[in-house]
Structures are given as C-alpha cells and as structure tokens.
Amino acid sequence: MFSQIKEYLDDPIEAFQLRLKNDEDPSKLDLGLGIYRDEAGEVATLRSVREAEQRLASRPTDKGYRSPMGNARYIELMEKLLFQACLDCQPEMGVLSIQTPGAGAGCRVGAEFVKRLSPTSRVWASIPSWGHQLEFFENAGLEIKYFPYYDLENSHFQFNEMLVALEQMQEGDVLLLHGCCNNPSGQDPSLEQWRAIAELCKAKGVLPFIDIAYQGYGDGVDEDLLGMQVVASVVPEMILVVSSSKSFTIYRERAGLLSLVSNDNTSSLSNAHRLLRDVARGNYFMPPDHGAEIVAEILGDERLSAQWRQELDDIRERIYSLRALLRDTIETMDPSQDASYLVRQKGMFSCLPLSPEQQMEMEQKYGIYMLPNARINFAALAQDKAERVAKALLAIRNQK
C-alpha cells in the first residue's frame, strides 16, 4: 500500500522550513511563521501566562478525561470576552460553544458540521488565502469557490470586486472570513464594509464562518471584535472560530473555541450543539486542557486579565512601530515608492509586492525567508533588520 505514494509534494510551509533549515548562513532572516518574537529574536511568552502556569502548578489536580465539549470554564470566559457586548444589545441572541484544539481543529469540526447539514454548500474563500485553513474545508468534502480580496502586485484592497464576485453566492453557501488582522494580507474591512458584507450574507441566505486568530494584534482586544459583532447583529446564524494561540502566546498548547451563533431560532441550537459535540468526538475525542486552563486562569482574575491586556497592547504597539519603520526606510531610500499599505494593514502580517520568483530571489540572494505570497511577519522583524529588508526589496523591485 505505501508504495502507491509517488513523488508526494511537500506542503509549502514544510518546504519553507526545510529550505530555512538547510541554509547554514547564520545571518539568514526568518520572517515566516506566525509567532511573536522579541527584539532579540526569541519566542516570547507573556508574563501573565507564566504566572497563570505557576498558579496551576501549585494546585492539586488530576489528569482525568473531560467532555468532548472541553473546558467549561474556558468556554464560559471566552464567550463573555467575545460576545458580552452583543448580548448586552441583543439579549435574544443565542450562543453555544465548544473548546477545540486551536482554530485549525475548529475549522475542521465546523466544516464537517456544515457538510453534514448541507452537503451541497460551497465555501467562498479569499484570494489570497491562508492555504492550511482551506485544507480543513476541502478535507471535509466541501467545494471551494474564490473571490478577489487583495491585489498583491498593487497592494490594494479589492472590496468592490469582492462584493461583485460574492453576488454569485447561493443560499446555503458559506463565506469564510478573518475577523481581524487578515492572514496573509493584514488588510481588514472597515466597519461599514463589514456591515455591507453582513447584509449581503443575510440577503443571500449565506452562513458567515469567521476565524479570529489574532485578537489584540490589530486595534485592541475589544476593538478587534467589532467587525465580527457587526456581522453577528445582522445575520440570522453564524459560526465563529477563535484561536488562543497568538493572543496568549500558547501556540503548542492548542486552545481554541468554536461557537454557533443564532438570532433566528435559538431553540435549534441545542440539537446543533449536540451534533457539534459528536463531530468533535469523532475527530479527536476531546481537546487538550492545559492551554484552556491557562486562559481561564487569566480571564477569571481581574488583575491577571488587566496585565494580559496591557501586554497585548505593548505587542501591538511594537508591531505597528516596526511597520512604520519599514515604511519610512523604504520611502527614504526610494522616494518614488509608496509603502503606506504597510501601516494601513493590521496585525502580524503583510504581503510584500513580490512575485513568487522575486520572493525566491529574496531567499537565495539576501537570505530573507517569507511564506507564500511574500507574507512577512512583522512580529519577527527587529528594528536593526528593517534596513536590510528594505534594501533587498528595493533592489529586486527596481532591477531592470
């Protein structure tokens, strides 16, 4: 059986990591994987997370199984963080959630949930997209359709083109969106644009499926939820997937949330919730608990929660300063360049205006590594590396 596998191609991210590993130049620059690094290039863990872990370690506990639904305290506190503002304005709104092993598993469970209820549903995804995310929907057997979102060559948000393409959506389709800090482009809709998207979904009978992986990295912990909350206030039903990996720097602990939201018939949520439980149990039985316990410890403690918010504010401000530094460096070196897109975008990522061939040249000539679509992770860019990146980018962009 194994011999039937012929010339299996590496995943683009695995291929990237292999190229990076095989490059023995100590000056190589990794701007790829979405992990927050400090100015020294070290993977940073929040102080609030360290304190929460110490508290948990000091308490007697057991290692017994939990429900496939996951950690009930984590679910309760995450729902409060995400939906309290909505529920204050719309007390009739219904929300039911399960804990998942990160947002990736949440996407997989949500995709299979949709497939069981509506096998002919199509999932509409942006160009460019985060490739791994789409695999969860494809592997669940759902057809993927695409709409223009961000013009990589011209660094332009294609909102009007997006709406024109989405007119082709049909009742029962799913619209996959990033709630903040779009991955890979960093380009988010305005609140007015979010409302236009929500109204289109409502008119077409389309289910929004919103993924929030970078809460706190855009405009703030609460502000980064506003687009999602606009959608939730308009559409009859919605699915939300949230990752705690980036917001709490607990990447490999795999804590996430999948929520079903209903403004239409909240009594239907109970059966939907049970189906969601069974889908989760059939995929991984139960999610890991340690990351969820850390998050619950932080959100359940007023002082720790305030410290966590301040630490995220510091991270966001540092990332923005790095965006501004790279923009200023590029435009100072070549005044004909307009790099303002770097500060219009939010979160860890932007896509540099490079073709795949130019991106490979960045690797081979300059030792600067990025993921597909020339996605640069500002959270891995130290101040003393901005000039190097700007010089390489301009040298490649300006060559005849």
NUGUZA-564123 format. One record per residue (C-alpha): y, x, z; residue in three letters. Coordinates in nm, 3 decimals. Each point is the difference from the previous one (the first is absolute). Layout:
<nodes>
- v,u,w,type
- Y,X,Z,ALA
...
</nodes>
This chain:
<nodes>
- v,u,w,type
- 0.000,0.000,0.000,MET
- 0.252,0.271,0.096,PHE
- -0.051,0.177,-0.332,SER
- 0.155,-0.299,-0.176,GLN
- 0.345,0.111,0.124,ILE
- 0.150,0.197,-0.287,LYS
- 0.329,0.194,0.009,GLU
- 0.146,-0.205,0.283,TYR
- 0.378,0.053,0.000,LEU
- 0.185,0.094,0.317,ASP
- 0.244,-0.248,0.147,ASP
- 0.358,0.121,-0.078,PRO
- 0.072,0.056,0.369,ILE
- -0.323,0.193,0.055,GLU
- 0.077,0.205,-0.312,ALA
- 0.348,0.070,0.136,PHE
- -0.140,0.117,0.332,GLN
- -0.250,0.225,-0.175,LEU
- 0.272,0.163,-0.211,ARG
- 0.211,0.047,0.311,LEU
- -0.291,0.155,0.191,LYS
- -0.085,0.238,-0.285,ASN
- 0.358,0.124,-0.027,ASP
- 0.003,0.312,0.220,GLU
- 0.376,0.056,-0.024,ASP
- 0.131,-0.028,0.360,PRO
- 0.334,-0.129,-0.130,SER
- -0.151,-0.311,-0.163,LYS
- 0.177,-0.320,0.096,LEU
- -0.197,-0.318,0.077,ASP
- 0.220,-0.306,-0.055,LEU
- -0.292,-0.232,-0.063,GLY
- -0.185,-0.186,0.274,LEU
- 0.194,-0.264,0.193,GLY
- 0.002,0.165,0.341,ILE
- 0.313,0.071,0.204,TYR
- 0.054,0.369,0.062,ARG
- 0.266,0.165,0.214,ASP
- 0.241,0.270,-0.119,GLU
- -0.269,0.265,0.059,ALA
- -0.240,-0.187,-0.224,GLY
- -0.228,-0.111,0.282,GLU
- -0.152,-0.351,0.014,VAL
- 0.205,-0.167,0.273,ALA
- -0.126,-0.244,0.263,THR
- 0.249,-0.221,0.180,LEU
- 0.061,0.073,0.369,ARG
- -0.048,-0.369,0.076,SER
- -0.346,0.021,-0.155,VAL
- -0.091,0.304,0.209,ARG
- 0.106,-0.176,0.318,GLU
- -0.191,-0.315,-0.094,ALA
- -0.313,0.209,-0.060,GLU
- 0.036,0.170,0.336,GLN
- 0.028,-0.335,0.173,ARG
- -0.309,-0.131,-0.176,LEU
- -0.198,0.313,0.085,ALA
- 0.080,-0.040,0.370,SER
- -0.147,-0.350,0.020,ARG
- -0.367,-0.087,0.044,PRO
- -0.128,-0.172,-0.313,THR
- -0.317,-0.069,-0.190,ASP
- -0.104,0.052,-0.359,LYS
- -0.148,-0.342,-0.059,GLY
- 0.030,-0.192,-0.324,TYR
- 0.293,-0.224,-0.076,ARG
- 0.012,-0.302,-0.225,SER
- 0.033,0.049,-0.378,PRO
- 0.349,-0.144,0.056,MET
- 0.090,0.322,0.183,GLY
- 0.226,0.072,0.296,ASN
- 0.153,-0.328,0.119,ALA
- 0.291,0.168,0.182,ARG
- 0.090,0.203,-0.309,TYR
- -0.008,-0.316,-0.212,ILE
- 0.220,-0.192,0.243,GLU
- 0.265,0.271,0.026,LEU
- 0.001,0.081,-0.372,MET
- 0.043,-0.370,-0.085,GLU
- 0.294,-0.013,0.240,LYS
- 0.156,0.309,-0.160,LEU
- -0.047,-0.134,-0.354,LEU
- 0.050,-0.373,0.026,PHE
- 0.203,-0.086,0.310,GLN
- 0.324,-0.032,-0.199,ALA
- -0.173,-0.235,-0.247,CYS
- -0.159,-0.209,0.273,LEU
- 0.332,-0.036,0.181,ASP
- 0.147,-0.160,-0.315,CYS
- -0.318,-0.176,-0.118,GLN
- -0.210,-0.102,0.299,PRO
- -0.227,-0.194,-0.235,GLU
- -0.112,0.324,-0.167,MET
- -0.362,0.094,0.061,GLY
- -0.120,0.361,0.027,VAL
- -0.355,0.120,0.060,LEU
- -0.097,0.367,-0.013,SER
- -0.282,0.249,0.032,ILE
- 0.012,0.370,0.071,GLN
- -0.124,0.217,-0.290,THR
- -0.080,0.371,-0.046,PRO
- 0.344,0.068,-0.144,GLY
- 0.180,-0.178,-0.283,ALA
- -0.254,0.121,-0.257,GLY
- -0.284,-0.190,0.162,ALA
- 0.242,-0.290,0.046,GLY
- 0.058,-0.004,-0.376,CYS
- -0.377,0.008,-0.062,ARG
- -0.069,-0.288,0.240,VAL
- 0.295,-0.197,-0.133,GLY
- -0.116,0.054,-0.358,ALA
- -0.351,-0.122,0.075,GLU
- 0.144,-0.293,0.194,PHE
- 0.200,-0.101,-0.311,VAL
- -0.301,0.055,-0.227,LYS
- -0.219,-0.233,0.208,ARG
- 0.261,-0.275,0.001,LEU
- 0.126,0.039,-0.357,SER
- -0.227,0.214,-0.224,PRO
- 0.230,-0.031,-0.303,THR
- 0.314,0.119,0.177,SER
- 0.174,0.294,-0.159,ARG
- 0.187,0.264,0.199,VAL
- 0.340,0.105,-0.135,TRP
- 0.088,0.361,0.079,ALA
- 0.305,0.210,-0.076,SER
- 0.043,0.287,-0.243,ILE
- -0.011,0.255,0.154,PRO
- -0.249,-0.091,0.271,SER
- -0.179,0.181,0.279,TRP
- -0.337,0.050,-0.167,GLY
- -0.218,-0.011,0.312,HIS
- 0.144,-0.336,0.094,GLN
- -0.110,-0.159,-0.327,LEU
- -0.357,0.125,0.041,GLU
- -0.050,-0.235,0.294,PHE
- 0.078,-0.299,-0.221,PHE
- -0.196,0.125,-0.301,GLU
- -0.307,0.068,0.216,ASN
- 0.019,-0.356,0.131,ALA
- -0.034,-0.118,-0.361,GLY
- 0.358,-0.115,-0.057,LEU
- 0.178,0.049,-0.332,GLU
- 0.315,0.213,0.016,ILE
- 0.309,-0.088,-0.204,LYS
- 0.312,0.212,-0.009,TYR
- 0.375,-0.050,0.003,PHE
- 0.281,0.256,-0.050,PRO
- 0.164,0.105,0.324,TYR
- 0.151,0.347,-0.020,TYR
- 0.098,0.204,-0.307,ASP
- -0.121,0.349,0.089,LEU
- 0.183,0.179,-0.281,GLU
- 0.339,-0.154,0.076,ASN
- -0.040,-0.056,0.378,SER
- 0.085,-0.369,-0.038,HIS
- -0.120,-0.312,0.185,PHE
- -0.116,-0.246,-0.266,GLN
- 0.056,-0.320,0.194,PHE
- 0.097,-0.222,-0.294,ASN
- -0.293,0.126,-0.204,GLU
- -0.223,-0.064,0.301,MET
- 0.104,-0.365,0.024,LEU
- -0.051,-0.053,-0.375,VAL
- -0.353,0.141,0.020,ALA
- -0.085,-0.202,0.310,LEU
- 0.078,-0.322,-0.184,GLU
- -0.354,0.046,-0.138,GLN
- -0.153,-0.045,0.345,MET
- -0.223,-0.304,0.040,GLN
- -0.078,-0.224,0.293,GLU
- -0.242,0.174,0.235,GLY
- 0.100,0.350,-0.105,ASP
- 0.092,0.265,0.257,VAL
- 0.319,0.208,-0.005,LEU
- -0.048,0.337,0.168,LEU
- 0.320,0.140,0.151,LEU
- 0.108,0.274,0.240,HIS
- 0.206,-0.146,0.283,GLY
- 0.218,0.311,0.041,CYS
- 0.019,0.363,-0.111,CYS
- -0.180,-0.063,-0.328,ASN
- -0.285,0.238,-0.070,ASN
- 0.034,0.198,-0.225,PRO
- 0.359,-0.061,-0.114,SER
- 0.192,-0.057,0.325,GLY
- 0.187,-0.279,-0.181,GLN
- 0.022,-0.329,0.191,ASP
- 0.142,-0.337,-0.107,PRO
- 0.317,-0.128,0.167,SER
- -0.030,-0.307,0.223,LEU
- 0.140,-0.214,-0.285,GLU
- -0.267,0.140,-0.230,GLN
- -0.267,-0.064,0.263,TRP
- 0.110,-0.363,0.010,ARG
- -0.018,-0.028,-0.380,ALA
- -0.355,0.142,0.009,ILE
- -0.098,-0.245,0.274,ALA
- 0.145,-0.298,-0.188,GLU
- -0.191,0.102,-0.314,LEU
- -0.326,0.024,0.197,CYS
- 0.061,-0.343,0.150,LYS
- 0.079,-0.155,-0.339,ALA
- -0.306,0.157,-0.163,LYS
- -0.246,-0.066,0.284,GLY
- -0.057,0.374,0.043,VAL
- -0.117,0.164,0.323,LEU
- 0.214,0.297,0.114,PRO
- -0.210,0.286,0.139,PHE
- 0.239,0.237,0.179,ILE
- -0.095,0.347,0.119,ASP
- 0.218,0.167,0.266,ILE
- -0.101,0.359,0.066,ALA
- 0.332,0.168,0.086,TYR
- 0.178,-0.228,0.245,GLN
- 0.292,0.186,0.157,GLY
- 0.037,0.256,-0.279,TYR
- 0.243,-0.203,-0.212,GLY
- 0.284,-0.169,0.189,ASP
- -0.153,-0.046,0.346,GLY
- -0.298,-0.155,0.176,VAL
- 0.140,-0.354,-0.013,ASP
- 0.205,0.038,-0.319,GLU
- -0.304,0.110,-0.202,ASP
- -0.160,-0.340,0.066,LEU
- 0.282,-0.208,-0.146,LEU
- -0.135,-0.016,-0.355,GLY
- -0.341,-0.114,0.122,MET
- 0.163,-0.254,0.229,GLN
- 0.202,-0.144,-0.288,VAL
- -0.322,-0.051,-0.196,VAL
- -0.176,-0.151,0.302,ALA
- 0.284,-0.251,0.042,SER
- -0.030,-0.123,-0.361,VAL
- -0.365,-0.005,-0.110,VAL
- -0.267,-0.237,0.136,PRO
- -0.255,0.281,0.052,GLU
- 0.001,0.377,0.013,MET
- -0.226,0.292,0.088,ILE
- 0.147,0.299,0.183,LEU
- -0.167,0.337,0.053,VAL
- 0.156,0.255,0.234,VAL
- -0.087,0.360,0.077,SER
- 0.078,0.165,0.333,SER
- -0.086,0.344,-0.138,SER
- 0.346,0.115,-0.105,LYS
- 0.213,-0.197,0.246,SER
- -0.194,0.139,0.297,PHE
- -0.118,0.333,-0.156,THR
- -0.365,-0.089,0.070,ILE
- -0.126,0.053,-0.355,TYR
- -0.369,0.060,0.063,ARG
- -0.032,-0.254,0.282,GLU
- -0.002,-0.280,-0.264,ARG
- 0.187,-0.289,0.159,ALA
- 0.136,-0.282,-0.212,GLY
- 0.053,-0.376,-0.010,LEU
- -0.079,-0.273,-0.251,LEU
- 0.187,-0.328,0.052,SER
- -0.030,-0.340,-0.162,LEU
- 0.331,-0.187,0.001,VAL
- 0.039,-0.372,-0.072,SER
- 0.301,-0.230,-0.012,ASN
- -0.193,-0.274,-0.173,ASP
- -0.314,-0.105,0.184,ASN
- -0.051,0.212,0.307,THR
- -0.314,-0.194,0.095,SER
- -0.174,0.167,-0.296,SER
- 0.054,0.342,0.160,LEU
- -0.286,-0.039,0.247,SER
- -0.266,-0.017,-0.271,ASN
- 0.178,0.273,-0.198,ALA
- 0.003,0.217,0.310,HIS
- -0.374,-0.041,0.047,ARG
- -0.060,0.091,-0.363,LEU
- 0.220,0.307,0.045,LEU
- -0.210,0.098,0.303,ARG
- -0.322,-0.030,-0.198,ASP
- 0.138,0.204,-0.289,VAL
- 0.106,0.273,0.242,ALA
- -0.336,-0.002,0.178,ARG
- -0.180,0.032,-0.334,GLY
- 0.208,0.304,-0.094,ASN
- 0.018,0.211,0.317,TYR
- -0.111,-0.221,0.294,PHE
- 0.298,0.094,0.221,MET
- 0.306,0.226,-0.023,PRO
- 0.043,0.315,0.212,PRO
- 0.183,-0.065,0.324,ASP
- 0.179,0.314,0.114,HIS
- 0.299,-0.026,-0.236,GLY
- 0.045,-0.367,0.080,ALA
- -0.004,0.078,0.373,GLU
- 0.273,0.262,-0.051,ILE
- 0.221,-0.245,-0.189,VAL
- -0.059,-0.274,0.258,ALA
- 0.088,0.238,0.282,GLU
- 0.330,0.085,-0.168,ILE
- 0.101,-0.349,-0.107,LEU
- -0.102,-0.146,0.335,GLY
- 0.226,0.234,0.198,ASP
- 0.377,-0.046,-0.024,GLU
- 0.085,0.366,0.057,ARG
- -0.267,0.137,-0.231,LEU
- 0.091,-0.252,-0.268,SER
- 0.367,0.104,0.018,ALA
- -0.101,0.365,-0.022,GLN
- -0.220,-0.072,-0.303,TRP
- 0.287,-0.175,-0.176,ARG
- 0.235,0.290,0.071,GLN
- -0.252,0.252,-0.131,GLU
- -0.039,-0.202,-0.319,LEU
- 0.378,-0.016,-0.034,ASP
- 0.012,0.379,0.026,ASP
- -0.269,0.035,-0.267,ILE
- 0.179,-0.241,-0.233,ARG
- 0.331,0.178,0.039,GLU
- -0.158,0.339,-0.065,ARG
- -0.169,-0.127,-0.315,ILE
- 0.326,-0.148,-0.125,TYR
- 0.178,0.330,0.065,SER
- -0.263,0.178,-0.209,LEU
- 0.051,-0.252,-0.280,ARG
- 0.376,0.060,0.011,ALA
- -0.050,0.377,0.012,LEU
- -0.222,0.004,-0.309,LEU
- 0.239,-0.228,-0.187,ARG
- 0.301,0.216,0.088,ASP
- -0.187,0.319,-0.090,THR
- -0.104,-0.132,-0.341,ILE
- 0.345,-0.131,-0.087,GLU
- 0.173,0.317,0.122,THR
- -0.229,0.219,-0.212,MET
- 0.046,-0.224,-0.305,ASP
- 0.294,-0.244,0.015,PRO
- -0.133,-0.181,-0.308,SER
- -0.292,-0.129,0.209,GLN
- 0.009,-0.334,0.183,ASP
- -0.244,0.017,0.290,ALA
- 0.148,-0.296,0.188,SER
- -0.332,-0.182,-0.032,TYR
- -0.131,0.226,0.277,LEU
- 0.231,-0.156,0.260,VAL
- -0.030,-0.356,-0.132,ARG
- -0.370,0.008,0.070,GLN
- -0.162,-0.027,0.340,LYS
- -0.283,0.143,0.201,GLY
- -0.214,0.304,-0.059,MET
- -0.030,-0.012,-0.376,PHE
- 0.184,0.024,-0.329,SER
- -0.127,0.067,-0.349,CYS
- 0.173,0.290,-0.169,LEU
- 0.082,-0.055,-0.371,PRO
- -0.278,0.226,-0.128,LEU
- -0.273,-0.063,-0.254,SER
- -0.361,0.080,0.101,PRO
- 0.027,0.322,-0.203,GLU
- 0.323,0.098,0.175,GLN
- -0.156,-0.079,0.336,GLN
- -0.288,0.238,-0.074,MET
- 0.258,0.263,-0.094,GLU
- 0.158,-0.047,0.344,MET
- -0.338,0.090,0.147,GLU
- -0.095,0.285,-0.229,GLN
- 0.338,0.176,-0.032,LYS
- 0.170,-0.086,0.327,TYR
- -0.284,-0.082,0.243,GLY
- 0.145,-0.343,0.083,ILE
- -0.269,-0.265,0.040,TYR
- 0.053,-0.376,-0.024,MET
- -0.224,-0.302,-0.045,LEU
- -0.018,-0.208,-0.324,PRO
- 0.330,-0.132,-0.142,ASN
- 0.166,0.315,0.139,ALA
- 0.010,-0.170,0.338,ARG
- 0.183,0.220,0.247,ILE
- -0.047,-0.042,0.374,ASN
- 0.336,0.065,0.166,PHE
- -0.170,0.002,0.338,ALA
- -0.159,0.331,-0.106,ALA
- 0.319,0.159,-0.139,LEU
- 0.173,0.241,0.237,ALA
- 0.372,0.076,-0.041,GLN
- -0.063,0.357,-0.113,ASP
- -0.225,-0.122,-0.283,LYS
- 0.250,-0.236,-0.166,ALA
- 0.161,0.270,-0.215,GLU
- -0.338,0.114,-0.127,ARG
- -0.098,-0.353,-0.104,VAL
- 0.338,-0.065,-0.163,ALA
- -0.013,0.325,-0.200,LYS
- -0.352,-0.071,-0.125,ALA
- 0.083,-0.359,-0.091,LEU
- 0.312,0.099,-0.195,LEU
- -0.175,0.290,-0.174,ALA
- -0.268,-0.235,-0.130,ILE
- 0.232,-0.290,-0.080,ARG
- 0.249,0.219,-0.186,ASN
- -0.236,0.213,-0.202,GLN
- 0.022,-0.050,-0.375,LYS
</nodes>
